[in-house]
Amino acid sequence: MRSKRGLRMRLTGIKHRRNRDGSFRVYVQRKDGRLVRLPSLPETDPEFIAAYLEAVREAPALKVQTSLQGTLAALVIDYQQSSAFRGLRPMTQTQRRREFDRLIALKDGAGGRFKVGEITADAIRANLEGLSAGAASNRLKAWRALMSHAVDRSWVDRSPAHDVRAPQPKSGDGHRAWTKDDIEAFRAVWPIGEPHRLALELAYWTSARSGDLVQLGPQHIGVDGWLQYRQSKTGRDVAVPFRADQVPHPALAKEWAHLERALVAARPGLLYLATQTGAPRSSNAVGEWFRRACKVAGLPDGCVMHGLRKARASALAELGWSEGQIMAWTG
């Protein structure tokens, strides 16, 4: 990919180590000097880029006394050093770390001192109270991973988290699908050339989740004019038409034109939704950034980025597309 100066942009800090059989192992060197191994994939592969962004991310240090054996804090740190945790997808690792930080912060930062052997199913249920179904589900997954690791380490005999049922969403829960009026109202406030407008058009066209959206860039477009990436949540490969001659339906041409104009005005670098300094955005950061833009546009509180994914599915359904065709587009 070319920058405004015409120089080829590359992922920095990449190191290669040759194996005895002539193959290579790929690493990235962090600012702290530590080498983190990356998957042996092309640098343009979405899975490689996701692993790279996670590796160079400055993870906040846990402010706990790690020498306290048998505590929740010690369990969190031990689990994050395990092969089970390192084998998770980068997006899942990031989500788990976020939940672990929240557990450590319980009781004004004393949560890390909880004795693992004293954690009960009732305590975990109490920790889930007040959370939305989605948030509670993520929290429970974190608890289950931690307590299963505690069993593996013989810190406890069995996991109390497996006695806790995942909360079921109530009827009507979930993100609100954007209407055509919502989209036009946003466009009226955020014109072509604004990064928020590019975010809208990109999210609406691709139907990508925010965690994938922040990793997309021109390098994901093949010579055939299709944008291809691997979903961080499901691991499935997705291909979306990304050139005018590949738009599969005349009714979609108008929507494609909106995105095309936004891309031309933005002249993106390595990532479509990078910050002004070229740094990548996290999925949480881009969600909040976009939520504020929706508020400025006067949209209802339920209008969030994920609702555009639903809007794309609805738009395809209105064109008479089959369930299989819609699933292929949305992954």
C-alpha positions in Angstrom: 0.0 0.0 0.0 1.2 3.5 -0.8 1.2 6.5 1.6 0.7 10.1 0.4 4.5 10.3 -0.2 4.5 7.3 -2.4 6.4 5.1 0.1 5.5 1.6 0.7 4.1 1.2 4.3 5.0 -1.9 6.3 4.3 -3.4 9.6 7.3 -2.4 11.8 9.3 -4.6 14.1 8.8 -7.9 12.1 11.6 -10.4 12.7 12.2 -13.7 10.9 14.0 -16.7 12.3 15.0 -19.6 10.1 14.2 -23.2 11.2 16.5 -26.1 10.5 14.2 -27.3 7.7 14.6 -23.9 5.9 11.1 -22.6 7.0 10.7 -19.4 8.9 9.2 -18.4 12.2 7.8 -14.8 12.3 8.0 -12.5 15.4 7.3 -8.9 16.2 9.5 -7.0 18.6 7.5 -4.9 21.1 8.6 -1.6 22.5 9.7 -3.4 25.7 12.1 -5.6 23.6 10.0 -8.8 24.0 9.6 -10.9 20.9 6.0 -12.2 20.3 5.6 -15.0 17.8 3.1 -14.4 14.9 1.3 -16.9 12.7 3.2 -17.9 9.6 0.9 -16.1 7.2 1.4 -13.3 4.6 1.5 -9.8 6.2 -1.7 -8.9 4.3 -3.6 -11.7 5.8 -6.3 -10.4 8.2 -5.4 -13.1 10.9 -1.8 -12.0 10.7 -2.7 -8.3 11.1 -5.0 -9.1 14.0 -2.2 -11.0 15.8 0.2 -8.2 15.1 -2.1 -5.5 16.5 -2.7 -7.6 19.6 1.0 -8.3 20.1 2.1 -4.7 20.0 -0.8 -3.5 22.1 0.3 -2.1 25.5 -1.5 -4.3 27.9 -2.1 -2.6 31.3 -0.2 -4.2 34.1 -2.3 -5.7 36.9 -1.8 -3.7 40.0 -1.8 -6.6 42.4 0.7 -8.5 44.5 1.4 -11.5 42.4 3.2 -13.2 45.2 0.0 -13.9 47.0 -0.5 -17.6 46.2 -4.1 -18.9 45.8 -5.6 -15.5 45.0 -7.8 -14.5 42.1 -5.0 -12.1 40.9 -2.4 -14.9 40.9 -4.8 -17.1 39.0 -5.4 -14.4 36.4 -1.7 -13.9 35.8 -1.0 -17.7 35.7 -3.9 -18.3 33.2 -2.7 -15.5 30.9 0.7 -17.2 30.7 -0.8 -20.6 29.8 -0.9 -22.2 26.4 -4.8 -22.3 26.7 -4.9 -18.5 26.8 -2.2 -18.0 24.2 -4.1 -20.3 21.9 -7.1 -18.0 21.9 -7.8 -15.6 19.0 -6.3 -12.1 19.6 -9.8 -10.6 19.8 -10.9 -13.2 22.4 -7.7 -12.5 24.4 -8.4 -8.8 24.4 -12.0 -9.4 25.6 -10.9 -11.8 28.3 -8.2 -9.3 29.6 -10.9 -6.6 29.9 -13.1 -8.9 32.0 -10.1 -9.9 34.2 -9.3 -6.3 34.8 -12.9 -5.8 36.0 -12.7 -8.7 38.3 -9.5 -7.4 39.8 -11.2 -4.0 40.3 -14.0 -5.5 42.4 -14.3 -4.1 46.0 -12.3 -1.0 45.2 -9.4 -2.9 43.7 -9.3 -5.7 46.3 -10.9 -8.3 44.1 -7.5 -9.7 43.2 -7.1 -10.8 46.8 -10.1 -13.1 46.8 -9.1 -16.6 47.6 -9.8 -18.9 44.7 -10.9 -21.7 46.9 -13.5 -19.5 48.5 -15.2 -18.5 45.2 -18.7 -20.1 45.0 -21.3 -20.4 42.3 -23.5 -17.9 44.3 -20.6 -15.4 44.3 -20.3 -15.7 40.6 -24.1 -15.3 40.1 -24.0 -12.1 42.3 -21.2 -10.8 40.1 -23.4 -11.2 37.0 -26.3 -9.3 38.5 -27.1 -6.0 36.9 -25.3 -6.8 33.6 -27.0 -7.1 30.3 -27.4 -10.6 28.8 -24.4 -10.1 26.5 -22.2 -8.6 29.1 -23.1 -11.3 31.6 -22.3 -14.0 29.1 -18.9 -12.5 28.4 -18.2 -12.3 32.2 -19.3 -15.9 32.7 -17.0 -17.1 30.0 -14.1 -15.4 31.8 -15.1 -17.0 35.1 -15.3 -20.4 33.5 -12.0 -20.1 31.8 -10.3 -19.0 35.0 -11.9 -21.6 37.2 -11.2 -24.4 34.7 -7.6 -23.3 34.8 -7.7 -23.5 38.6 -8.9 -27.1 38.4 -6.1 -27.9 35.9 -3.6 -26.4 38.4 -5.2 -28.3 41.3 -6.1 -25.0 43.1 -9.7 -26.3 43.4 -11.3 -29.7 43.0 -14.1 -28.5 40.6 -15.2 -25.3 38.9 -18.1 -23.5 40.6 -18.6 -21.5 37.4 -20.0 -24.5 35.6 -22.9 -24.5 38.1 -23.9 -21.1 36.8 -26.3 -20.9 33.8 -25.6 -18.4 31.1 -28.3 -15.6 31.2 -30.9 -15.7 28.5 -31.6 -12.4 26.6 -35.1 -11.1 27.1 -37.5 -10.8 24.2 -36.7 -7.6 22.3 -33.1 -7.3 23.7 -30.3 -6.7 21.3 -29.0 -3.9 19.1 -31.6 -1.8 17.2 -31.4 -2.2 13.5 -30.9 1.2 11.7 -33.7 2.4 9.5 -33.2 4.1 6.2 -34.2 7.4 7.9 -31.5 6.8 10.5 -28.8 6.4 7.9 -29.9 9.5 5.9 -30.0 11.6 9.1 -26.4 10.5 9.9 -25.3 11.3 6.4 -26.9 14.8 6.6 -24.7 15.7 9.7 -21.5 13.9 8.7 -20.7 14.6 5.1 -18.2 12.9 2.8 -14.7 13.5 4.0 -15.5 13.1 7.7 -14.0 9.9 9.3 -17.3 9.2 11.0 -19.0 9.1 7.6 -16.5 6.6 6.3 -17.1 4.5 9.4 -20.9 4.5 8.7 -20.5 3.6 5.0 -17.9 0.9 5.7 -19.9 -0.7 8.5 -23.2 -0.6 6.5 -21.7 -2.0 3.3 -19.5 -4.7 4.8 -21.7 -5.6 7.8 -18.5 -6.3 9.7 -18.4 -6.3 13.5 -16.5 -3.5 15.0 -13.7 -5.8 16.1 -13.1 -6.7 12.4 -13.9 -3.3 11.0 -10.9 -1.7 12.8 -8.6 -4.2 11.2 -9.8 -3.7 7.6 -7.7 -1.9 5.0 -6.9 -1.8 1.3 -4.6 -4.8 1.7 -7.7 -7.0 2.2 -9.0 -6.3 -1.4 -8.0 -9.0 -3.9 -7.3 -8.5 -7.6 -10.8 -9.8 -8.2 -12.3 -6.7 -6.5 -13.6 -8.5 -3.4 -12.7 -7.6 0.2 -11.8 -10.8 2.1 -11.2 -11.2 5.8 -11.4 -13.7 8.6 -13.9 -13.0 11.4 -12.2 -12.7 14.7 -15.3 -13.9 16.6 -16.1 -17.0 14.5 -12.9 -17.7 12.5 -14.9 -17.9 9.3 -13.7 -16.3 6.1 -15.9 -13.6 4.6 -15.8 -12.1 1.1 -17.7 -8.9 0.2 -17.8 -7.2 -3.2 -15.7 -4.1 -3.1 -15.5 -2.8 -6.6 -18.2 -1.2 -8.8 -18.2 -4.0 -11.4 -18.6 -6.6 -8.6 -21.7 -5.1 -7.0 -24.2 -7.9 -7.5 -27.5 -6.0 -7.7 -28.5 -2.7 -9.4 -30.3 -1.6 -6.2 -27.0 -1.9 -4.3 -25.1 0.4 -6.7 -26.4 3.5 -4.9 -25.1 2.3 -1.5 -21.8 1.3 -3.1 -21.4 4.8 -4.5 -21.7 6.3 -1.0 -18.9 4.1 0.2 -16.7 4.7 -2.9 -17.0 8.5 -2.5 -16.1 8.2 1.2 -13.0 6.1 0.5 -11.8 8.4 -2.2 -12.1 11.4 0.1 -10.4 9.6 3.0 -7.4 8.2 1.1 -6.9 5.6 3.8 -3.5 4.2 4.9 -3.0 0.7 6.2 -6.3 0.7 8.1 -9.5 2.3 6.9 -10.5 3.5 10.4 -7.1 4.5 11.8 -6.8 7.6 14.0 -5.5 10.9 12.7 -2.0 9.8 13.6 -2.4 6.5 11.8 -2.8 4.4 14.9 -5.3 1.5 15.0 -8.5 1.9 17.0 -9.7 -0.8 19.4 -13.2 -2.2 18.9 -14.4 -0.6 22.1 -12.8 2.8 21.3 -14.3 2.9 17.8 -17.7 1.9 19.2 -17.8 4.8 21.7 -16.4 7.2 19.1 -19.1 6.2 16.7 -21.8 6.3 19.4 -20.9 10.0 20.1 -21.3 10.8 16.4 -24.7 9.2 16.5 -25.7 11.4 19.4 -24.5 14.5 17.5 -26.7 13.4 14.6 -29.7 13.3 16.9 -30.3 9.6 16.5 -32.0 7.4 19.1 -29.8 5.9 21.9 -30.2 2.5 20.4 -28.3 3.4 17.2 -24.9 1.8 17.5 -22.5 0.4 15.0 -23.7 -3.1 15.3 -27.1 -2.0 14.3 -25.7 -1.3 10.8 -24.9 -5.0 10.5 -28.6 -5.8 11.1 -29.6 -3.1 8.6 -27.4 -4.6 5.9 -29.1 -8.0 6.5 -32.5 -6.4 6.3 -31.6 -4.6 3.1 -30.5 -7.8 1.4 -33.7 -9.5 2.6 -35.8 -6.8 1.0 -34.1 -7.5 -2.3 -35.3 -11.1 -2.1 -32.0 -12.7 -1.2 -32.1 -16.1 0.4 -31.0 -16.8 3.9 -27.9 -18.5 2.6 -27.0 -15.5 0.4 -27.4 -13.1 3.4 -25.3 -15.4 5.6 -22.5 -15.4 2.9 -22.4 -11.6 3.0 -22.5 -11.2 6.7 -20.4 -14.2 7.6 
